[in-house]
């Protein structure tokens, strides 16, 4: 299987390229990143022509929210299955992607977080939601992450909201705008951006006389690579043309 990387010059993209190159059953194809064209990663020169991907089987997309939809339209037109790690895929954007992508194959797999621990965290949050009155999410990332909240936080909030309604005594008035965080289907999400962090998330549940905290910490980006490889190997065999999350691949529904 030939695997290309879009956004190959970034920290995640370059790590994906190196991981694919080191995998015995995968072949690293062309690399694409207009901002880093000419640089060498895993023995391949990064290019700026998306047409170079034409002979690939799968493209891993780690770019930015403002270009990802256009890129995915290009990969679809080339007949490539796509594994997407770019943030910003809330329910509205996923719906737009489903309309844009159409039927498969090829298929598109959107993954809010490639960490297996994060997938478990989201499922635990979904299971916990019906047993507590309300929940809030605090997500913490490095200060070079350009979007907020994270895709993981949005996906977690959507799963919590789908599992149970929020029930607070009052909805507090904000003395300063943003004090209560972003509202994702009634679940407040608070985003922290600081140097020294990688990717972290806390889900806090409150009920009568008790609270529950579910926390996941990523201390190194290599934690994402087993999930990326699993997604690459599985994307062509998915039942739906557009799938969100690693849950079905890992057997964590």
C-alpha positions in Angstrom: 0.0 0.0 0.0 1.4 3.4 -1.1 0.8 6.1 1.5 1.4 9.8 0.9 1.3 12.6 3.4 -0.3 16.0 3.0 1.2 18.6 5.4 4.4 16.6 5.5 6.5 19.5 6.7 4.6 19.9 10.0 5.5 18.2 13.2 2.8 15.6 12.9 3.1 15.2 9.1 6.8 14.6 9.3 6.4 12.0 12.1 3.7 10.2 10.0 6.1 10.1 7.0 8.9 8.6 9.1 6.5 6.1 10.7 5.1 5.0 7.3 8.7 4.7 5.9 9.6 2.4 8.8 6.6 0.1 8.5 7.2 -3.2 6.8 3.8 -3.4 5.1 3.5 0.2 4.0 5.4 2.2 1.3 5.9 5.9 1.7 4.7 7.8 -1.4 5.1 11.4 -2.4 4.9 14.1 0.2 3.0 17.4 -0.2 3.4 20.7 1.6 3.6 24.0 -0.3 5.0 25.7 2.8 8.0 23.3 3.0 8.5 22.3 -0.6 12.1 21.2 -1.3 12.8 19.9 2.2 13.7 16.2 2.7 11.8 14.0 5.1 12.3 10.2 5.5 14.4 10.3 2.3 11.7 11.9 0.2 11.6 15.5 -1.1 8.5 17.4 -0.2 6.6 18.7 -3.2 3.9 21.3 -4.0 2.0 19.5 -6.7 -1.0 17.5 -5.4 -1.1 15.6 -8.8 2.0 13.7 -7.6 -0.3 11.7 -5.4 -2.1 10.1 -8.3 -0.5 6.7 -7.9 -0.9 6.5 -4.1 -3.6 4.4 -2.3 -4.0 6.5 0.9 -3.2 10.0 1.8 -2.8 11.1 5.5 -4.0 14.7 5.8 -2.4 16.8 8.6 -2.8 20.3 7.5 -4.9 23.3 8.7 -8.7 23.8 9.0 -8.8 26.5 6.4 -7.3 24.3 3.6 -8.4 20.8 4.6 -11.7 20.7 2.7 -10.2 21.8 -0.6 -7.4 19.2 -0.1 -9.9 16.5 0.6 -11.8 17.4 -2.6 -8.6 16.9 -4.5 -7.8 13.6 -3.0 -11.3 12.4 -3.7 -11.0 13.4 -7.3 -7.7 11.4 -7.5 -9.5 8.3 -6.1 -7.5 8.2 -2.9 -8.7 7.1 0.5 -8.0 9.7 3.1 -7.1 9.6 6.8 -7.7 13.0 8.3 -6.0 14.3 11.4 -6.7 18.0 10.9 -8.7 19.6 13.6 -12.0 21.5 13.3 -14.4 18.7 12.2 -17.5 19.5 14.2 -20.9 18.0 13.2 -21.5 20.8 10.6 -18.2 20.2 8.9 -18.6 16.4 8.9 -22.0 16.8 7.3 -20.4 19.1 4.6 -17.7 16.5 4.1 -20.2 13.7 3.6 -22.0 15.7 0.9 -18.7 16.7 -0.7 -17.2 13.2 -0.6 -20.2 11.3 -1.9 -20.2 7.5 -2.1 -17.1 5.2 -1.7 -14.8 3.7 -2.2 -12.4 5.5 -1.8 -13.2 6.2 1.8 -12.5 9.1 4.2 -11.7 8.5 7.9 -11.7 11.6 10.1 -9.9 11.1 13.4 -10.3 13.7 16.2 -7.4 12.0 18.1 -5.2 9.2 17.1 -4.2 8.3 20.6 -5.7 5.0 21.7 -6.0 6.3 25.3 -7.9 9.3 24.0 -10.4 7.1 22.2 -10.9 5.1 25.5 -11.4 8.4 27.3 -14.1 9.6 25.0 -16.0 6.3 25.3 -15.7 6.4 29.1 -17.1 9.9 29.0 -20.0 8.8 26.9 -20.8 5.9 29.3 -20.6 8.2 32.3 -22.8 11.0 31.0 -26.2 9.4 31.8 -25.2 9.0 35.5 -24.4 12.6 36.2 -26.2 15.9 36.0 -23.8 17.8 33.9 -20.3 17.9 32.5 -17.5 20.3 31.4 -14.4 19.8 29.5 -10.9 21.3 29.9 -8.6 20.7 27.0 -4.9 21.7 27.2 -2.5 21.9 24.2 0.8 23.4 23.2 0.9 27.1 22.3 1.5 26.5 18.6 -1.9 24.8 18.1 -3.8 27.4 16.0 -7.4 26.3 16.6 -9.5 26.0 19.7 -11.3 24.1 21.0 -9.6 20.9 19.9 -11.3 18.3 17.7 -11.1 15.8 20.5 -12.9 18.2 22.9 -15.6 18.9 20.3 -16.1 15.1 19.7 -16.2 14.4 23.4 -18.8 17.1 24.1 -20.9 15.8 21.2 -20.9 12.3 22.6 -21.7 13.5 26.1 -24.6 15.6 24.8 -25.9 12.7 22.7 -25.9 10.4 25.8 -27.7 12.7 28.3 -29.1 16.2 28.7 -27.2 18.8 30.8 -29.0 19.7 34.0 -27.5 22.6 36.0 -29.3 24.6 38.6 -28.7 27.9 36.8 -26.8 29.0 33.7 -24.4 31.6 35.1 -24.2 35.1 33.6 -20.7 35.8 32.3 -19.2 38.9 33.9 -16.5 38.7 31.2 -17.2 37.2 27.8 -15.8 33.7 27.4 -15.6 33.0 31.2 -17.8 29.9 30.7 -15.9 28.6 27.7 -17.3 27.5 24.3 -20.7 25.9 24.2 -20.8 22.6 22.4 -24.4 21.3 22.5 -24.7 22.6 26.1 -21.4 21.2 27.3 -18.9 24.0 28.2 -15.4 23.5 26.7 -12.4 25.4 28.0 -9.2 25.6 26.0 -5.8 26.2 27.5 -2.7 27.0 25.3 0.7 26.9 27.0 4.3 26.1 26.1 5.4 22.8 27.6 2.1 21.0 26.9 1.5 18.4 24.2 -2.2 17.3 24.3 -4.3 16.8 27.4 -7.9 16.7 28.3 -10.0 16.5 31.5 -13.7 15.6 31.5 -15.4 16.7 34.7 -18.9 15.3 35.7 -21.0 16.6 38.6 -23.8 14.9 40.4 -25.5 14.9 43.8 -22.7 14.9 46.4 -20.0 13.7 44.0 -17.8 14.4 41.0 -16.0 12.3 38.5 -12.9 13.3 36.6 -11.6 11.4 33.5 -8.2 12.6 32.4 -5.9 11.7 29.5 -2.4 13.0 29.0 -0.2 12.7 25.9 3.4 13.4 26.7 4.9 12.6 23.3 3.6 12.7 19.7 4.8 9.2 19.1 1.7 8.1 21.1 -0.4 9.0 18.0 1.5 6.8 15.6 -0.1 3.3 16.4 -3.5 4.9 15.8 -2.4 6.5 12.5 -1.0 3.2 11.2 -4.2 1.3 12.2 -6.3 3.9 10.4 -4.2 3.6 7.2 -4.5 -0.1 7.2 -8.3 0.0 7.8 -9.6 2.9 5.7 -10.2 1.1 2.5 -12.3 -1.6 4.2 -14.7 0.7 6.1 -18.4 0.2 5.5 -19.2 3.9 5.1 -17.6 6.4 2.7 -17.1 8.9 5.6 -16.3 7.6 9.1 -15.5 9.6 12.2 -13.1 8.2 14.9 -11.0 5.2 15.6 -13.7 3.5 17.8 -15.0 1.0 15.2 -11.4 0.1 14.1 -10.3 -0.6 17.7 -13.6 -2.2 18.7 -14.4 0.6 21.1 -17.9 1.7 20.2 
